[in-house]
Amino acid sequence: MMSIKRTIIGDDLPNIPWENRPSGCSAPVWRYSKNPVIPRDLIPTANSIFNSAVIPFGTKFIGVFRCDDQRRHMQIHRSESNDGLNWRISPEPILFQGGAPEISTYNYGRYDPRICRIEDRYYITWCNGYEGYPTIGLAYTDDFEEFFQLENAFLPFNRNGVLFPRKLNGKYAMLSRPSDNGHTPFGDIFYSESPDLTHWGRHRLAMRPTDGWQSTKIGAGPVPIETTEGWLLIYHGVLTSCNGFVYSMGAALLDLDQPWKVRYRTAPYLLSPQRDYECVGDVPNVVFPCAALCDAATGRLAIYYGAADTVTGLAFAYVDELIDFLKQNSL
Ligand code: BMA
């Protein structure tokens, strides 16, 4: 189905990876038939490649991929692709230059990256080990050749730092999820602002866990997508089963000017771990979205998500259908 109205406020992306909804499927989000789109061993040193981010760059796509190596060190690697499906991953992790040594030293790990373009610069946020504690690391690049690290955004403990793709009311804006030093049995999404990407404040609670699939904790996923209906935020929610955490995907529409105000939020999940590659792996039962490509002309979305902390999956949706679903199935 082609979207005739332009709901996405953003660029056209005619080469967005895409596959039509399979016949017989009526769900608002459907999986790529050739998932996992990125196998765990796309580079020979990798134990697993998941929870990764992609963005259009020129006529191709650039990725920053979480590659856990065979020491089980968590690292971020640059990657590129002509079609968003077939990826060439650099064998060495990204070297982040320029940061204060105590911030940029590899310590505990770099993982779960997101990429966000703000004006003509690309920013990467990730979970950064600082003195062994997780917090939000931040870096920028203009060319995906050289990467410059900035100060960590917050005190530990924090994960899932996700920037907005433009300033709001003159300030940079970020969602994040304060956490603990372990596997964190709680987690709410907060909104914060900064004049300079170094000093963050005016923190506002945006979303709490509720019930069912999103009862234990929640965290922002891809960079929010600006639409005429508000910021479309795809996020993960966690349920605690007798066998551990179950990570699923949902979505919310946030107010455009005050994004800590939630207009709609999915009561049912959009995608939950049901396929073998989502249920079986290093951490079973995980669907963890970290990036979305979108084409404003057609309303197509391509969502990249980590599956079972092992491989990367791809799923598709139309933004208008997703927003209709959100409105009709909101908490
Ligand atoms: C979270 C993060 C993610 C991971 C998820 C499931 O706390 O560590 O990287 O995908 O747990 O294990």
Residues whose N, C-alpha, C, O or C-beta is under 5 A from the ligand:
A	BS01	BMA	D112 V283 V286 F288 D309
